[in-house]
Each structure stands twice: as structure tokens, then as C-alpha cells.
């Protein structure tokens, strides 16, 4: 079975949010070869951004994105502390990659298909691209905790 994995699955696990046990089970299925998992560089970027934002918010005591951006730019010490979570995520992805996770590029044809999906279901562009890539690689399942995907009929949405 092929499964496209949305950023929310990684984030539930890595941020220890409610549902992290389900996210862990999904990712363990990839790890143990029960399914072939797919992500795109877009998914990896979404996870990295949210991990950086969460860690930076914790360290600075603010959710102000402009203050976070400034601190990342100006302070190498802050940047190092913040990017530690990205390093750990990178290592985890490398491990999953060795276990069979596939990082699939986004093609122009995916963007074209995504536009149709946006029009049909009202998804935001990034989510529509995820669905388009899932369809192209013939993933019959898309794992996401994002409720917006529930309207899509072309793939099964879990959990």
C-alpha cells in the first residue's frame, strides 16, 4: 500500500500533541515496511517551519513572527538552539528514507492538477498539491490530521 504523509502527521508526533500515538503508528508502518510512504519537499518545509516557529516561540516567549525572524537573522546562538529541532527532524527523515520513505518532487503537472482540486474541493494550494502528488504516485491513502482533506474523494483519508 502507498500512503502520502502530510506534515500534520510528523508534527503531531514531534510536538507531542494529542493524536501523537496515531501519528507514531502511521510512521512506524513506513519504518517497518508495511506501507510505502511518500512526502514532498513541501511537506518537509512545512514541518521545519513549524518546528522552528514552535522552538523560537518557546525561547523568545512570543509568537510574533517578525521578532522570530529578526532573532534568527541576528543571533547565531539563537539560530543554533532553534535549528537543533530541524537537525533532529532531518536525522529522522534520513532514517525513514533508509527504511523506504520516498521524497517525491513536485512537478508542474501536479500544480495543474492541484488547481483542479482547489476548484473542486476548496483546498488551499499546498494541500491541493499534496493530493495531486498522491494521485500521481498512485497512493491510495493520504494521512493527515487536517480536517480540510476530508472532502477529497479520490484518495482515502486517515486517521
C-alpha positions as CSV (number, residue, x, y, z in Angstrom):
1,X,0.0,0.0,0.0
2,X,1.2,3.5,-0.8
3,X,0.5,6.4,1.6
4,X,1.1,10.1,1.2
5,X,2.1,11.7,4.6
6,X,1.1,15.2,5.3
7,X,3.1,17.5,7.6
8,X,0.5,17.2,10.4
9,X,1.4,13.6,11.0
10,X,5.0,14.5,11.7
11,X,4.0,17.5,13.8
12,X,1.6,15.5,16.0
13,X,4.4,13.2,16.9
14,X,7.3,15.7,17.1
15,X,5.3,18.3,19.1
16,X,3.7,15.5,21.3
17,X,0.2,16.7,20.5
18,X,-3.0,14.7,21.1
19,X,-3.0,12.0,18.4
20,X,0.7,11.5,18.6
21,X,0.2,7.8,19.2
22,X,-1.7,7.5,15.9
23,X,0.9,9.5,14.1
24,X,3.6,7.2,15.5
25,X,1.7,4.2,14.3
26,X,1.4,5.6,10.8
27,X,5.2,6.4,10.7
28,X,6.1,3.0,12.2
29,X,4.2,1.4,9.3
30,X,6.6,3.1,6.9
31,X,9.6,2.2,9.2
32,X,8.7,-1.4,9.3
33,X,7.9,-1.7,5.5
34,X,4.2,-2.3,5.9
35,X,3.5,0.7,3.6
36,X,5.4,2.8,1.2
37,X,5.4,6.4,2.5
38,X,5.6,9.5,0.3
39,X,6.3,13.1,1.1
40,X,7.4,16.1,-0.9
41,X,10.0,18.8,-0.1
42,X,6.9,21.0,0.5
43,X,5.9,18.7,3.4
44,X,9.4,18.7,4.8
45,X,9.5,22.5,4.6
46,X,6.1,22.8,6.4
47,X,7.4,20.6,9.2
48,X,10.7,22.5,9.5
49,X,8.9,25.9,9.6
50,X,6.5,24.9,12.3
51,X,9.3,23.2,14.4
52,X,11.4,26.4,14.1
53,X,8.4,28.6,15.0
54,X,7.5,26.4,18.0
55,X,11.0,26.3,19.4
56,X,11.6,30.0,18.7
57,X,8.3,31.0,20.3
58,X,9.3,29.0,23.4
59,X,12.7,30.5,23.6
60,X,11.6,34.1,23.0
61,X,8.2,33.9,24.8
62,X,6.5,35.4,21.8
63,X,4.6,34.3,18.7
64,X,5.4,37.4,16.8
65,X,6.9,36.1,13.5
66,X,8.8,39.3,12.8
67,X,10.6,39.1,16.2
68,X,11.4,35.5,15.5
69,X,12.7,36.2,12.0
70,X,14.9,39.1,13.4
71,X,16.3,36.9,16.1
72,X,17.1,34.1,13.6
73,X,18.9,36.6,11.4
74,X,20.8,38.4,14.1
75,X,21.7,35.8,16.7
76,X,23.8,32.8,15.7
77,X,23.3,31.4,19.3
78,X,19.5,31.7,19.0
79,X,19.7,30.2,15.5
80,X,21.7,27.2,16.7
81,X,19.3,26.5,19.5
82,X,16.3,26.8,17.2
83,X,17.7,24.8,14.4
84,X,18.6,21.9,16.7
85,X,15.0,20.6,16.3
86,X,15.4,20.8,12.5
87,X,18.6,18.7,12.8
88,X,16.8,16.0,14.7
89,X,13.9,16.0,12.2
90,X,16.5,15.8,9.4
91,X,18.1,12.8,11.0
92,X,14.6,11.2,11.5
93,X,13.8,11.7,7.8
94,X,17.1,10.3,6.8
95,X,16.4,7.2,8.9
96,X,12.9,6.8,7.4
97,X,14.4,7.4,3.9
98,X,16.7,4.4,4.5
99,X,13.6,2.4,5.6
100,X,11.7,3.2,2.3
101,X,10.2,6.7,2.7
102,X,10.1,8.4,-0.7
103,X,10.6,12.1,-1.2
104,X,8.7,12.8,-4.4
105,X,9.4,16.0,-6.4
106,X,6.5,18.4,-7.2
107,X,6.0,18.5,-11.0
108,X,4.4,21.2,-13.0
109,X,1.6,18.7,-13.8
110,X,1.0,18.4,-10.1
111,X,0.4,22.2,-9.9
112,X,-2.0,21.9,-12.9
113,X,-3.9,19.1,-11.2
114,X,-3.8,21.0,-7.9
115,X,-5.7,23.9,-9.5
116,X,-8.5,21.5,-10.4
117,X,-8.5,20.1,-6.9
118,X,-8.7,23.6,-5.4
119,X,-11.7,24.4,-7.6
120,X,-13.4,21.1,-6.9
121,X,-12.9,21.0,-3.1
122,X,-11.8,24.4,-1.9
123,X,-8.5,23.3,-0.6
124,X,-5.6,25.7,-0.1
125,X,-2.8,25.4,-2.7
126,X,-0.3,23.4,-0.6
127,X,-3.0,20.9,0.4
128,X,-4.2,20.6,-3.2
129,X,-0.6,19.9,-4.4
130,X,-0.3,17.1,-1.7
131,X,-3.4,15.5,-3.1
132,X,-2.2,15.9,-6.7
133,X,1.2,14.2,-5.9
134,X,-0.6,11.4,-4.0
135,X,-2.7,10.8,-7.1
136,X,0.3,10.9,-9.4
137,X,2.2,8.3,-7.4
138,X,-0.9,6.2,-7.0
139,X,-1.1,6.5,-3.3
140,X,-4.5,5.2,-2.3
141,X,-4.3,6.8,1.2
142,X,-3.4,10.3,2.5
143,X,-2.5,10.5,6.2
144,X,-3.4,13.9,7.7
145,X,-4.9,15.3,10.9
146,X,-6.0,18.3,8.8
147,X,-9.8,18.1,8.5
148,X,-9.8,20.0,5.2
149,X,-8.7,16.8,3.4
150,X,-11.9,15.0,4.5
151,X,-13.8,16.4,1.4
152,X,-11.4,14.7,-1.1
153,X,-12.9,11.6,-2.6
154,X,-10.1,10.4,-4.9
155,X,-8.0,9.1,-2.0
156,X,-8.8,7.6,1.4
157,X,-8.0,10.0,4.2
158,X,-6.7,8.6,7.5
159,X,-6.8,8.7,10.5
